Amino acid sequence: MLAGVAAGLLGIGGGMIKGPLLLEMGLAPQAAAATSAFMILFTASSSTLQFYLVDALPAEYASWYGTLGFAAALLGGLAVRYATRREGGNAFIVFAIAVVLGVSTFAMLLVGARDHLHLLGSGSSGDRAASATAQAASARHEPESTFSTWCKAM
């Protein structure tokens, strides 16, 4: 539950918390990765469905990224299977989790700093902050979030 709260507050995927936590609890790396992916499957699917139902996710984006994500998951699974057979151990999985966490943390830092500096530079506050967030999402060619749409309606 704590992983879900932290993921929601920080805007990160729950796997960034669950994967290392399961490893720390002594679970085998294969089991930790599979368990984390299984939990994330339901979280991501329900979130995608919610965004689609409120028209916050265009159907072409959902189908394109869904297909791309499915293909990437298959390729990733095959690559991990090959690497663990070749290396004969689980160190590759632990290393892969560490690399993904490190890259994700660095990317979150850069995106957060960029957005924060953009808001500070424009002198935004209140309604202008929501507008600046929508403009930043538009500049990145992202659909405006449901939350910002809800804020405008209020």
For each residue, the residues with C-beta under 8 A, 3 or more apart:
1: 4 5
2: 5 6 17
3: 6 7 14 17 18 21
4: 1 7 8 14 43
5: 1 2 8 9
6: 2 3 9 10 12 17
7: 3 4 10 11 12 13 14 16 17
8: 4 5 11
9: 5 6
10: 6 7 108
11: 7 8 108
12: 6 7 16 17 104 108
13: 7 16 40 104
14: 3 4 7 17 18 36 39 40 43
15: 18 19 36 37 39 40
16: 7 12 13 19 20 100 101 104
17: 2 3 6 7 12 14 20 21
18: 3 14 15 21 22 35 36 39 40
19: 15 16 22 23 32 33 36 97 101
20: 16 17 23 24 97 101
21: 3 17 18 24 25
22: 18 19 25 27 31 32 35 36
23: 19 20 26 27 29 32 94 97
24: 20 21
25: 21 22
26: 23
27: 22 23 31 32 35
28: 31 32 90
29: 23 32 33 90 93 94 97
30: 33 34 84 90 93
31: 22 27 28 34 35
32: 19 22 23 27 28 29 35 36 93 97
33: 19 29 30 36 37 80 93 97
34: 30 31 37 38
35: 18 22 27 31 32 38 39
36: 14 15 18 19 22 32 33 39 40
37: 15 33 34 40 41 73
38: 34 35 41 42
39: 14 15 18 35 36 42 43
40: 13 14 15 18 36 37 43 44
41: 37 38 44 45
42: 38 39 45 46
43: 4 14 39 40 46 47
44: 40 41 47 48
45: 41 42 48 49
46: 42 43 49 50
47: 43 44 50 51
48: 44 45 51 52 57 62 66
49: 45 46 52 53
50: 46 47 53 54
51: 47 48 54 56 57 146
52: 48 49 55 56 57 59 62
53: 49 50
54: 50 51 146
55: 52
56: 51 52 143 144 145 146 149
57: 48 51 52 61 62 143
58: 61 62 143
59: 52 62 63
60: 63 64
61: 57 58 64 65 143
62: 48 52 57 58 59 65 66
63: 59 60 66 67
64: 60 61 67 68
65: 61 62 68 69
66: 48 62 63 69 70
67: 63 64 70 71
68: 64 65 71 72
69: 65 66 72 73
70: 66 67 73 74
71: 67 68 74 75
72: 68 69 75 76
73: 37 69 70 76 77
74: 70 71 77 78
75: 71 72 78 79
76: 72 73 79 80
77: 73 74 80 81
78: 74 75 81 82
79: 75 76 82 83
80: 33 76 77 83 84 92 93 96
81: 77 78 84 85
82: 78 79 85 86
83: 79 80 86 87 92
84: 30 80 81 87 88 89 90 92 93
85: 81 82 88
86: 82 83
87: 83 84 91 92
88: 84 85
89: 84 92
90: 28 29 30 84 93 94
91: 87 94 95
92: 80 83 84 87 89 95 96
93: 29 30 32 33 80 84 90 96 97
94: 23 29 90 91 97 98
95: 91 92 98 99
96: 80 92 93 99 100
97: 19 20 23 29 32 33 93 94 100 101
98: 94 95 101 102
99: 95 96 102 103
100: 16 96 97 103 104
101: 16 19 20 97 98 104 105
102: 98 99 105 106
103: 99 100 106 107
104: 12 13 16 100 101 107 108
105: 101 102 108 109
106: 102 103 109 110
107: 103 104 110 111
108: 10 11 12 104 105 111 112
109: 105 106 112 113
110: 106 107 113 114
111: 107 108 114 115
112: 108 109 115 116
113: 109 110 116 117
114: 110 111 117 118
115: 111 112 118 119 133 136
116: 112 113 119 120
117: 113 114 120 121
118: 114 115 121 122 132 136
119: 115 116 122 124 129 132 133
120: 116 117 123 124
121: 117 118
122: 118 119 128 132
123: 120 128
124: 119 120 128 129 131 132
125: 128 129
126: 129 130
127: 130 131
128: 122 123 124 125 131 132
129: 119 124 125 126 132 133
130: 126 127 133 134 148 151 152
131: 124 127 128 134 135
132: 118 119 122 124 128 129 135 136
133: 115 119 129 130 136 137 145 148
134: 130 131 137 138 144 148
135: 131 132 138 139
136: 115 118 132 133 139 140
137: 133 134 140 142 143 144 145 148
138: 134 135 141 142 144
139: 135 136
140: 136 137
141: 138
142: 137 138
143: 56 57 58 61 137
144: 56 134 137 138 148 149
145: 56 133 137 148 149
146: 51 54 56 149 150
147: 150 151
148: 130 133 134 137 144 145 151 152
149: 56 144 145 146 152 153
150: 146 147 153 154
151: 130 147 148 154
152: 130 148 149
153: 149 150
154: 150 151
